[in-house]
């Protein structure tokens, strides 16, 4: 069993291209079914957070390949904005 606080501390990595998407910021739940619908990775802040941030990446739970000790491996294709390296 995994707590949501533990999920939020894991890096989300896309297995398609090996890029780091960021950390989980939120979960979307289906309360009627009692299931996690998707995870949300917040968009990257623009210029010290003064100009907002990029769009969030919403990843369907079915796209999660593996939840490991330090990372969550996902399969995301299409356009998304990966965080910029420092």
MDAnalysis code that builds the backbone (N, CA, C; Angstrom):
import MDAnalysis as mda
import numpy as np

u = mda.Universe.empty(258, n_residues=86, atom_resindex=np.repeat(np.arange(86), 3), trajectory=True)
u.add_TopologyAttr("name", ["N", "CA", "C"] * 86)
u.add_TopologyAttr("resid", np.arange(1, 87))
u.add_TopologyAttr("resname", ["UNK", "UNK", "UNK", "UNK", "UNK", "UNK", "UNK", "UNK", "UNK", "UNK", "UNK", "UNK", "UNK", "UNK", "UNK", "UNK", "UNK", "UNK", "UNK", "UNK", "UNK", "UNK", "UNK", "UNK", "UNK", "UNK", "UNK", "UNK", "UNK", "UNK", "UNK", "UNK", "UNK", "UNK", "UNK", "UNK", "UNK", "UNK", "UNK", "UNK", "UNK", "UNK", "UNK", "UNK", "UNK", "UNK", "UNK", "UNK", "UNK", "UNK", "UNK", "UNK", "UNK", "UNK", "UNK", "UNK", "UNK", "UNK", "UNK", "UNK", "UNK", "UNK", "UNK", "UNK", "UNK", "UNK", "UNK", "UNK", "UNK", "UNK", "UNK", "UNK", "UNK", "UNK", "UNK", "UNK", "UNK", "UNK", "UNK", "UNK", "UNK", "UNK", "UNK", "UNK", "UNK", "UNK"])
u.atoms.positions = np.array([
    [0.840, -1.162, 0.000],
    [0.000, 0.000, 0.000],
    [0.897, 1.242, 0.000],
    [0.465, 2.274, -0.720],
    [1.240, 3.506, -0.846],
    [0.366, 4.683, -0.417],
    [0.920, 5.559, 0.416],
    [0.211, 6.759, 0.841],
    [0.376, 7.853, -0.206],
    [-0.594, 8.758, -0.292],
    [-0.490, 9.861, -1.248],
    [0.707, 10.747, -0.934],
    [1.043, 10.904, 0.336],
    [2.220, 11.709, 0.694],
    [3.496, 11.078, 0.156],
    [3.551, 9.755, 0.085],
    [4.711, 9.074, -0.483],
    [4.743, 9.226, -2.004],
    [3.576, 9.176, -2.652],
    [3.516, 9.352, -4.107],
    [4.031, 10.728, -4.517],
    [3.720, 11.741, -3.733],
    [4.092, 13.119, -4.069],
    [5.586, 13.363, -3.981],
    [6.341, 12.458, -3.376],
    [7.782, 12.631, -3.231],
    [8.567, 11.863, -4.291],
    [7.889, 11.190, -5.190],
    [8.555, 10.382, -6.213],
    [8.615, 11.142, -7.536],
    [9.754, 11.040, -8.227],
    [9.887, 11.619, -9.561],
    [9.060, 10.813, -10.549],
    [8.399, 11.513, -11.471],
    [7.639, 10.859, -12.534],
    [8.504, 10.878, -13.786],
    [8.816, 9.693, -14.317],
    [9.698, 9.535, -15.472],
    [8.911, 8.911, -16.620],
    [9.035, 9.513, -17.812],
    [8.379, 8.990, -19.005],
    [9.276, 7.928, -19.634],
    [8.785, 6.694, -19.767],
    [9.586, 5.615, -20.340],
    [9.744, 5.754, -21.854],
    [8.922, 6.586, -22.489],
    [9.004, 6.767, -23.935],
    [10.307, 7.462, -24.320],
    [10.679, 8.523, -23.583],
    [11.887, 9.269, -23.924],
    [12.851, 9.461, -22.751],
    [12.523, 8.916, -21.581],
    [13.415, 8.995, -20.432],
    [13.415, 10.334, -19.708],
    [12.517, 11.235, -20.075],
    [12.489, 12.560, -19.457],
    [11.784, 12.545, -18.110],
    [12.248, 13.439, -17.244],
    [11.617, 13.642, -15.940],
    [10.463, 14.625, -16.132],
    [9.262, 14.236, -15.742],
    [8.098, 15.097, -15.881],
    [7.889, 15.971, -14.654],
    [8.404, 15.553, -13.522],
    [8.260, 16.314, -12.283],
    [7.738, 15.444, -11.163],
    [7.152, 16.081, -10.159],
    [6.574, 15.385, -9.021],
    [5.054, 15.465, -9.092],
    [4.382, 14.482, -8.536],
    [2.920, 14.484, -8.528],
    [2.436, 15.622, -7.644],
    [1.533, 16.415, -8.177],
    [0.966, 17.518, -7.426],
    [-0.431, 17.224, -6.923],
    [-1.137, 16.328, -7.635],
    [-2.529, 16.070, -7.270],
    [-2.965, 14.727, -7.848],
    [-4.060, 14.223, -7.332],
    [-4.679, 13.002, -7.833],
    [-6.117, 13.317, -8.221],
    [-6.595, 12.695, -9.290],
    [-8.004, 12.781, -9.650],
    [-8.639, 11.450, -9.266],
    [-9.679, 11.519, -8.438],
    [-10.317, 10.313, -7.925],
    [-11.708, 10.134, -8.505],
    [-12.090, 8.894, -8.735],
    [-13.459, 8.540, -9.102],
    [-14.106, 8.039, -7.814],
    [-14.846, 8.900, -7.154],
    [-15.405, 8.558, -5.853],
    [-16.484, 7.493, -5.941],
    [-17.204, 7.448, -7.052],
    [-18.251, 6.433, -7.217],
    [-17.662, 5.039, -7.319],
    [-16.542, 4.918, -8.024],
    [-15.889, 3.624, -8.200],
    [-14.844, 3.349, -7.115],
    [-14.427, 4.396, -6.396],
    [-13.403, 4.232, -5.364],
    [-12.032, 3.957, -5.943],
    [-11.699, 4.648, -7.049],
    [-10.422, 4.409, -7.739],
    [-9.721, 5.711, -8.064],
    [-8.394, 5.607, -8.248],
    [-7.624, 6.742, -8.729],
    [-7.804, 6.797, -10.237],
    [-8.239, 7.933, -10.747],
    [-8.477, 8.093, -12.181],
    [-7.201, 8.524, -12.901],
    [-6.483, 9.505, -12.314],
    [-5.256, 9.994, -12.937],
    [-4.411, 10.735, -11.908],
    [-3.165, 10.972, -12.295],
    [-2.266, 11.783, -11.484],
    [-1.971, 13.063, -12.255],
    [-1.713, 14.132, -11.529],
    [-1.459, 15.433, -12.147],
    [-0.067, 15.895, -11.766],
    [0.742, 16.197, -12.784],
    [2.076, 16.760, -12.578],
    [1.980, 18.238, -12.936],
    [2.223, 19.129, -11.964],
    [2.097, 20.565, -12.244],
    [3.063, 21.027, -13.328],
    [2.629, 22.032, -14.096],
    [3.473, 22.612, -15.129],
    [4.639, 23.373, -14.525],
    [5.643, 23.627, -15.343],
    [6.846, 24.326, -14.916],
    [6.542, 25.812, -14.738],
    [7.044, 26.403, -13.657],
    [6.875, 27.841, -13.428],
    [7.672, 28.628, -14.456],
    [7.100, 29.759, -14.858],
    [7.789, 30.643, -15.801],
    [8.418, 31.798, -15.039],
    [9.622, 32.098, -15.297],
    [10.376, 33.224, -14.762],
    [10.009, 33.547, -13.315],
    [10.546, 32.765, -12.413],
    [10.378, 32.960, -10.967],
    [8.919, 32.931, -10.511],
    [8.055, 32.311, -11.297],
    [6.655, 32.197, -10.929],
    [5.835, 33.460, -11.158],
    [6.466, 34.512, -11.699],
    [5.765, 35.777, -11.906],
    [4.796, 35.737, -13.077],
    [5.069, 34.896, -14.045],
    [4.248, 34.844, -15.256],
    [3.459, 33.547, -15.356],
    [3.073, 33.007, -14.201],
    [2.285, 31.780, -14.194],
    [3.138, 30.561, -14.428],
    [2.507, 29.535, -14.961],
    [3.225, 28.296, -15.252],
    [2.604, 27.626, -16.459],
    [3.337, 26.642, -16.983],
    [2.846, 25.883, -18.123],
    [1.673, 24.999, -17.682],
    [1.015, 24.397, -18.651],
    [-0.126, 23.533, -18.371],
    [0.300, 22.304, -17.577],
    [-0.594, 21.844, -16.725],
    [-0.354, 20.621, -15.968],
    [-0.400, 19.421, -16.908],
    [0.336, 18.372, -16.555],
    [0.291, 17.123, -17.293],
    [-0.586, 16.152, -16.516],
    [-1.696, 15.743, -17.131],
    [-2.615, 14.793, -16.502],
    [-2.340, 13.426, -17.112],
    [-2.017, 12.459, -16.251],
    [-1.632, 11.127, -16.703],
    [-2.653, 10.128, -16.192],
    [-3.335, 9.445, -17.131],
    [-4.306, 8.415, -16.756],
    [-3.614, 7.315, -15.955],
    [-4.322, 6.782, -14.986],
    [-3.748, 5.747, -14.131],
    [-3.293, 4.535, -14.952],
    [-3.980, 4.242, -16.059],
    [-3.590, 3.114, -16.906],
    [-2.223, 3.319, -17.557],
    [-1.754, 4.566, -17.637],
    [-0.457, 4.880, -18.244],
    [0.711, 4.682, -17.282],
    [0.411, 4.426, -16.017],
    [1.477, 4.188, -15.044],
    [1.965, 2.758, -15.209],
    [3.257, 2.631, -15.501],
    [3.855, 1.323, -15.739],
    [4.331, 0.659, -14.439],
    [4.947, 1.475, -13.557],
    [5.539, 0.915, -12.340],
    [5.697, 2.008, -11.303],
    [5.370, 1.698, -10.062],
    [5.623, 2.595, -8.944],
    [6.760, 1.972, -8.152],
    [7.927, 2.614, -8.205],
    [9.106, 2.113, -7.513],
    [9.342, 2.851, -6.212],
    [10.493, 2.584, -5.586],
    [10.826, 3.233, -4.322],
    [11.064, 4.726, -4.492],
    [11.708, 5.121, -5.604],
    [12.077, 6.515, -5.810],
    [11.371, 7.178, -6.982],
    [10.889, 6.378, -7.932],
    [10.309, 6.941, -9.145],
    [9.001, 6.254, -9.506],
    [8.242, 6.954, -10.348],
    [7.031, 6.391, -10.952],
    [7.260, 6.417, -12.458],
    [7.217, 5.256, -13.082],
    [7.430, 5.157, -14.525],
    [6.078, 5.216, -15.224],
    [5.974, 6.132, -16.197],
    [4.734, 6.320, -16.947],
    [5.026, 6.263, -18.436],
    [3.989, 6.013, -19.212],
    [4.119, 6.019, -20.676],
    [3.238, 7.140, -21.214],
    [3.882, 8.259, -21.577],
    [3.165, 9.426, -22.085],
    [3.678, 9.720, -23.493],
    [2.762, 9.726, -24.459],
    [3.129, 10.084, -25.821],
    [2.448, 11.394, -26.166],
    [2.895, 12.045, -27.190],
    [2.308, 13.312, -27.583],
    [3.044, 14.484, -26.980],
    [2.412, 15.638, -26.994],
    [3.042, 16.859, -26.518],
    [2.885, 17.018, -25.016],
    [3.982, 17.279, -24.365],
    [3.986, 17.642, -22.962],
    [5.229, 18.483, -22.737],
    [5.219, 19.240, -21.692],
    [6.346, 20.115, -21.378],
    [7.112, 19.504, -20.216],
    [8.329, 19.071, -20.476],
    [9.170, 18.512, -19.407],
    [9.892, 19.644, -18.698],
    [10.175, 19.493, -17.400],
    [10.890, 20.548, -16.682],
    [12.276, 20.762, -17.241],
    [12.736, 21.988, -17.207],
    [14.062, 22.309, -17.703],
    [15.094, 21.991, -16.645],
    [16.237, 21.434, -17.064],
    [17.316, 21.104, -16.137],
    [18.035, 22.366, -15.716],
    [18.519, 22.361, -14.469],
    [19.287, 23.516, -13.978],
    [20.732, 23.412, -14.371],
])
